[in-house]
């Protein structure tokens, strides 16, 4: 009986999967705006693809992956002393599976990026494709995934690794924009509360949060110098930590400069503290890819040494491999991967539900204006019921879209590449697929991304000062 009820429960979702817009008339959907529902569904699809990618890296999947004709034959094997290559095939086919799955997701979202260019309102026929036909879109993704598993290896993987590295770097910049958006939203919330109620309480809360973020940054920098540098080595890490520390201090000072405050009264140390933490995260992420393992201890070893100081320091000069090949028993997620995934999930969900009122961030993320949202909500108030039944999702984009459809799909495309690189630890296969190692290009991509993030943030501060004839309010 329970199974029968379950089947009928699932059947009730069929209209949602095949509707022409995002379940506008479907009672199974929550009472919310159409623009929000659509973004959440796309985010769920990407998260589901991420979960499948993680499953491909678990031990036990190699048996099933080896059954795919030609998937485990020919290159992409790893050569490690005293270890037979076929025993490592399970690890590397897992990596190949992650490449193929995220290839399918990236292709799907890139096609929709091109398809949704210059969609202005939900009245555009293409908007119906964007907001509905979920069954066919999910079927298309599955079809691309299945087909991608039969793409020959060779230069495909090498080329896709380069594409993935560039795409992941671009998504890092998008994460910065979203964090700036979040910081502005927090700051505006606290400022509005200070104006409405007891200013001392909210000022204390704002100051406390900012202080906590900066104290965390100081502690992180101290840990970096302790565990990722050595007196007689790790020169690159010393440079990365020092230069980013100096840049973060400069950015914090610039954010509270009187001239900046004159043109940007809402900017402050809260935003700078968040940017500082994110820059330090990128610095740490870059150092975890350094080929020299003596300058690249694992997060678990650092935590173990902090908990038990008598244990050999994480960055000791003990003999360690100069590269980090995957485990022969299967590679799942280490602490570095988990933290990267956590940042990704947070930014993805925030981008799906946010309604920012900051005009600069709106222009960067191409999100809609509040006036359109309010106008649509008011105009659709009389039509929230149809045939006596409440409409669960309101079409609030008849007069103008609340976010750029094309940019949103481009962001998801880049997010797919970011997930691919994160789950494979940014490992680089050589041209002949004889080995998989962590190399310096991945390190420099992440470090350069941190510098570009700081430059972009400073630009948002100084732009109103330079272009005085433009409205940045």
C-alpha positions in Angstrom: 0.0 0.0 0.0 2.8 2.4 0.9 4.5 1.6 -2.5 1.3 2.5 -4.3 0.9 5.8 -2.5 4.6 6.5 -3.3 4.0 5.9 -7.0 1.0 8.3 -7.0 3.0 10.9 -5.0 5.7 10.7 -7.7 3.1 10.9 -10.4 1.9 14.2 -9.0 5.2 15.7 -10.0 4.8 14.9 -13.7 3.0 18.2 -14.5 6.0 20.1 -12.9 8.4 18.2 -15.1 6.6 18.9 -18.3 5.0 22.3 -17.7 5.7 25.2 -20.0 6.9 27.4 -17.1 8.3 26.7 -13.7 5.2 25.0 -12.3 3.2 28.3 -12.4 -0.1 26.4 -12.0 1.2 23.3 -10.2 0.0 22.8 -6.6 3.1 20.7 -5.8 5.4 23.8 -6.0 5.9 26.2 -3.1 4.3 29.6 -3.0 7.1 31.8 -4.3 8.3 33.8 -7.3 8.9 32.1 -10.6 12.4 33.5 -11.0 13.5 32.0 -7.6 11.9 28.6 -8.3 13.7 28.3 -11.6 17.1 29.1 -10.2 16.7 26.7 -7.4 15.8 23.9 -9.8 18.9 24.5 -11.9 21.0 24.7 -8.7 19.5 21.3 -7.6 20.4 19.8 -11.0 24.0 21.0 -10.6 24.2 19.7 -7.1 22.8 16.4 -8.2 25.5 16.2 -10.8 28.1 17.0 -8.1 26.7 14.2 -6.0 27.0 11.7 -8.9 30.6 12.9 -9.5 31.4 12.2 -5.8 29.9 8.7 -6.1 32.2 8.0 -9.1 35.2 8.6 -6.8 34.1 6.2 -4.1 35.7 2.8 -3.7 33.6 0.1 -5.4 32.6 2.0 -8.5 35.7 0.8 -10.4 34.1 -2.5 -11.2 31.1 -0.9 -12.9 33.2 1.7 -14.7 35.5 -1.0 -16.1 32.5 -2.5 -17.8 32.2 0.5 -20.1 33.9 -0.6 -23.4 37.3 1.0 -23.8 36.9 3.3 -20.7 39.7 1.7 -18.8 41.9 0.7 -21.7 44.8 2.6 -23.2 46.3 5.5 -21.2 45.3 7.4 -18.1 47.1 5.0 -15.9 49.5 5.9 -13.2 53.0 4.6 -12.7 54.1 4.3 -9.1 56.9 2.1 -7.9 55.8 -1.3 -6.6 52.2 -0.8 -7.6 50.7 -2.5 -10.6 49.1 -0.1 -13.0 45.9 -2.1 -13.2 45.3 -1.7 -9.5 45.3 2.1 -9.9 42.9 1.9 -12.9 39.9 2.2 -10.5 41.1 5.6 -9.2 41.8 7.0 -12.6 38.6 5.8 -14.2 36.9 7.6 -11.4 38.7 10.8 -12.4 37.7 10.2 -16.0 34.1 9.7 -15.0 34.2 13.0 -13.2 35.6 14.7 -16.3 32.8 13.2 -18.5 29.9 14.0 -16.1 31.0 17.6 -15.7 31.7 17.8 -19.4 28.0 17.0 -20.0 26.8 19.6 -17.5 29.1 22.3 -18.8 28.0 21.6 -22.4 24.3 21.7 -21.4 24.6 25.0 -19.6 26.8 26.6 -22.2 24.2 25.8 -24.9 21.5 27.4 -22.7 23.9 30.4 -22.2 23.9 30.9 -26.0 20.2 30.2 -26.3 19.1 32.7 -23.6 21.1 35.7 -24.8 19.1 38.9 -24.7 15.9 37.4 -23.1 14.3 40.5 -21.6 10.9 39.3 -20.3 9.1 36.0 -19.6 6.9 36.8 -22.7 9.9 35.8 -24.9 9.3 32.2 -26.2 12.7 31.2 -25.1 11.8 32.1 -21.5 9.3 29.2 -21.5 12.2 26.8 -22.4 14.3 28.3 -19.6 11.5 28.1 -17.0 9.9 24.8 -18.0 10.2 21.5 -19.9 12.2 20.0 -17.1 11.6 16.4 -18.1 13.2 17.1 -21.5 16.1 19.1 -20.1 16.9 16.4 -17.6 16.7 13.8 -20.3 19.1 15.8 -22.5 21.6 16.0 -19.6 21.4 12.3 -19.1 21.8 11.7 -22.8 24.9 13.9 -23.0 26.4 12.2 -20.0 25.9 8.7 -21.4 27.4 9.8 -24.7 30.4 11.5 -23.1 31.5 8.2 -21.6 32.2 6.9 -25.1 34.3 9.9 -26.1 37.9 8.6 -26.7 40.5 9.7 -24.3 43.8 11.0 -25.6 43.9 14.7 -26.3 40.3 15.2 -25.2 41.2 14.9 -21.5 44.3 17.2 -21.9 42.2 19.8 -23.7 39.4 19.6 -21.2 41.8 19.9 -18.3 42.9 23.3 -19.7 39.3 24.4 -20.3 38.5 23.3 -16.7 41.3 25.2 -15.2 40.3 28.4 -17.0 36.6 28.0 -16.2 37.3 27.2 -12.6 39.4 30.4 -12.3 36.6 32.4 -13.7 34.1 30.9 -11.3 36.4 31.9 -8.5 35.9 35.5 -9.6 32.1 35.0 -9.6 32.3 33.6 -6.1 34.0 36.9 -5.1 31.2 38.9 -6.7 28.6 36.9 -4.7 30.5 37.4 -1.5 30.7 41.1 -2.1 27.0 41.1 -2.7 26.5 39.2 0.6 28.7 41.6 2.5 26.8 44.6 1.1 23.5 43.0 2.0 24.7 42.4 5.6 26.0 45.9 5.9 22.8 47.5 4.6 20.7 45.3 6.9 22.7 46.5 9.9 22.6 50.1 8.9 18.9 50.0 8.3 18.4 48.4 11.7 20.6 51.1 13.3 18.4 53.8 11.8 15.2 52.1 12.9 16.0 51.1 16.4 18.8 51.2 19.0 21.9 52.1 17.0 24.3 51.0 19.7 23.2 47.4 19.7 23.5 47.0 15.9 26.7 48.9 15.8 28.1 46.5 18.4 26.9 43.6 16.3 28.5 44.9 13.2 31.8 45.7 15.0 31.8 42.2 16.6 31.3 40.3 13.3 34.0 42.4 11.6 36.4 41.9 14.5 35.8 38.1 14.5 36.6 37.9 10.8 39.8 39.9 11.1 40.9 37.8 14.2 40.3 34.7 12.2 42.4 36.1 9.4 45.3 36.8 11.7 45.1 33.3 13.1 45.0 31.8 9.6 48.1 33.8 8.5 50.0 32.6 11.6 49.1 29.0 10.8 50.2 29.5 7.2 53.6 30.7 8.3 53.9 27.8 10.9 52.9 24.9 8.7 53.4 25.9 5.1 56.8 27.5 5.3 60.3 26.3 6.5 63.3 28.5 7.5 65.4 27.0 4.7 62.7 26.4 2.0 59.2 26.9 0.8 60.2 30.2 -0.7 57.1 30.3 -3.0 54.7 29.9 0.0 56.5 32.7 1.9 56.0 34.9 -1.1 52.3 34.0 -1.6 51.4 34.5 2.1 53.3 37.7 2.5 52.2 39.4 -0.7 48.5 38.5 -0.1 48.7 39.6 3.5 50.1 43.0 2.4 47.4 43.4 -0.3 44.6 42.6 2.2 45.9 45.2 4.6 46.0 47.8 1.7 42.5 46.8 0.7 41.2 47.3 4.2 42.8 50.7 4.5 41.4 51.8 1.1 37.9 50.7 2.1 37.8 53.2 5.0 39.7 56.0 3.3 37.8 59.4 3.7 37.7 59.9 -0.1 36.3 56.4 -0.6 33.7 56.9 2.2 32.6 60.2 0.6 31.6 58.4 -2.6 30.9 55.0 -1.1 29.4 55.6 2.4 28.2 52.0 2.7 31.6 50.5 2.1 33.6 49.5 5.2 35.6 46.9 7.0 32.9 44.3 7.0 33.2 43.8 3.3 37.0 44.0 3.5 37.1 41.4 6.2 35.1 38.9 4.1 37.3 39.6 1.1 40.4 39.1 3.3 39.1 35.7 4.4 38.3 34.7 0.9 41.8 35.7 -0.3 43.4 33.7 2.4 41.2 30.7 1.4 42.5 31.0 -2.2 46.1 31.3 -0.9 45.7 28.1 1.1 44.0 26.4 -1.8 46.9 27.3 -4.1 49.5 26.0 -1.6 47.7 22.7 -1.3 48.5 22.1 -5.0 52.2 22.7 -4.6 54.1 19.7 -5.9 56.6 19.7 -3.0 54.8 17.8 -0.3 57.2 19.0 2.4 55.7 22.5 1.9 52.2 21.2 1.4 51.0 19.3 4.5 47.4 18.0 4.6 44.8 19.8 6.6 44.3 16.6 8.7 48.0 16.4 9.6 47.9 20.1 10.7 44.9 19.4 12.9 46.5 16.3 14.3 49.7 18.2 15.2 47.7 21.0 16.8 45.7 18.5 18.9 48.9 16.5 19.7 51.9 18.8 19.8 54.3 15.9 20.4 53.6 14.5 16.9 56.1 15.4 14.2 55.2 18.8 12.7 53.2 18.7 9.5 55.8 20.5 7.5 58.8 18.5 8.8 61.6 17.6 6.5 60.7 13.9 6.6 61.0 12.1 3.3 57.8 12.5 1.4 56.8 12.0 -2.2 57.3 15.1 -4.4 53.9 14.4 -6.1 50.6 13.4 -4.8 49.2 10.4 -6.7 45.7 9.3 -5.8 45.3 6.4 -3.4 45.3 3.0 -4.9 42.2 2.1 -2.9 40.1 4.9 -4.3 40.1 8.6 -3.9 37.1 10.2 -2.3 37.1 13.7 -0.7 39.8 15.0 1.5 39.5 18.1 3.7 40.7 20.5 1.0 38.0 19.2 -1.4 35.3 19.4 1.2 36.1 23.0 2.0 36.1 23.9 -1.7 32.7 22.2 -2.2 31.3 24.0 0.9 32.2 27.4 -0.6 30.7 26.3 -4.0 27.4 25.1 -2.5 27.1 28.3 -0.4 27.7 30.6 -3.4 25.4 28.6 -5.6 22.5 28.6 -3.3 23.0 32.3 -2.5 23.0 33.1 -6.2 19.7 31.2 -6.6 17.8 33.0 -3.9 19.4 36.4 -3.6 17.5 39.7 -4.3 20.3 42.2 -3.9 19.5 45.9 -3.6 23.1 47.0 -4.2 23.2 48.6 -7.7 26.9 48.0 -8.3 26.6 44.3 -7.6 23.4 44.1 -9.6 25.4 45.4 -12.6 28.2 42.9 -12.0 25.8 39.9 -11.6 23.2 41.3 -14.0 20.4 40.8 -11.6 17.2 42.8 -11.9 16.1 46.0 -10.1 13.9 46.1 -7.1 11.5 48.4 -8.9 10.6 45.6 -11.4 10.1 43.1 -8.6 7.8 45.4 -6.7 5.9 46.4 -9.8 5.4 42.8 -10.9 4.3 41.7 -7.5 1.7 44.5 -7.3 0.5 44.0 -10.9 0.1 40.3 -10.4 -1.7 40.6 -7.1 -5.1 40.3 -8.7 -4.1 37.3 -10.8 -2.6 35.2 -7.9 -5.7 33.1 -8.1 -6.9 31.3 -11.2 -10.1 29.1 -11.3 -10.4 29.5 -7.6 -7.0 28.0 -6.9 -4.0 29.9 -5.7 -1.1 30.1 -8.0 1.9 28.6 -6.2 4.5 30.4 -8.2 4.0 34.0 -9.4 5.4 35.1 -12.8 7.2 38.2 -11.7 9.1 38.6 -15.0 6.4 39.8 -17.4 7.8 43.3 -17.4 11.4 42.4 -17.1 13.6 39.5 -16.0 14.9 39.6 -12.5 18.3 38.2 -13.5 20.1 37.5 -16.7 19.2 34.1 -17.9 22.3 33.8 -20.1 24.7 34.9 -17.4 23.1 32.5 -14.9 23.7 29.6 -17.3 27.2 30.8 -17.9 27.8 30.8 -14.2 26.5 27.2 -13.9 28.7 26.2 -16.8 31.8 27.6 -15.0 30.6 26.1 -11.8 30.6 22.6 -13.5 34.2 23.1 -14.5 35.1 24.3 -10.9 33.5 21.1 -9.5 35.5 19.0 -12.0 38.8 20.6 -10.9 38.0 20.5 -7.2 37.0 16.8 -7.1 40.1 15.8 -9.1 42.3 18.0 -6.8 43.4 20.0 -9.9 45.6 17.0 -10.9 47.1 17.3 -14.4 47.4 14.3 -16.7 50.4 14.4 -19.0 50.1 14.3 -22.8 50.5 10.5 -23.0 48.5 9.8 -19.8 51.4 8.1 -18.1 51.0 10.0 -14.8 48.7 12.3 -12.9 50.4 14.9 -10.8 49.9 18.3 -9.1 51.8 20.9 -11.0 52.7 24.6 -10.7 50.2 25.9 -13.3 47.3 25.0 -11.0 49.1 26.9 -8.1 49.6 30.0 -10.2 46.1 30.0 -11.5 44.7 30.1 -8.0 47.2 32.7 -6.8 46.5 35.0 -9.8 42.8 34.5 -9.2 43.3 35.9 -5.7 45.1 38.9 -7.0 42.4 39.5 -9.6 39.7 39.2 -6.9 41.5 41.9 -4.9 41.8 44.2 -7.9 38.1 43.8 -8.8 37.1 44.7 -5.2 39.3 47.7 -5.1 37.9 48.8 -8.5 34.3 48.7 -7.0 35.6 51.1 -4.3 37.6 53.6 -6.5 35.3 53.6 -9.6 32.9 56.2 -8.2 35.9 58.3 -7.3 37.3 58.2 -10.9 34.0 58.3 -12.9 32.3 61.1 -11.0 29.7 61.7 -13.8 28.3 58.2 -13.4 25.7 57.1 -10.9 27.0 54.4 -8.5 24.5 55.0 -5.7 
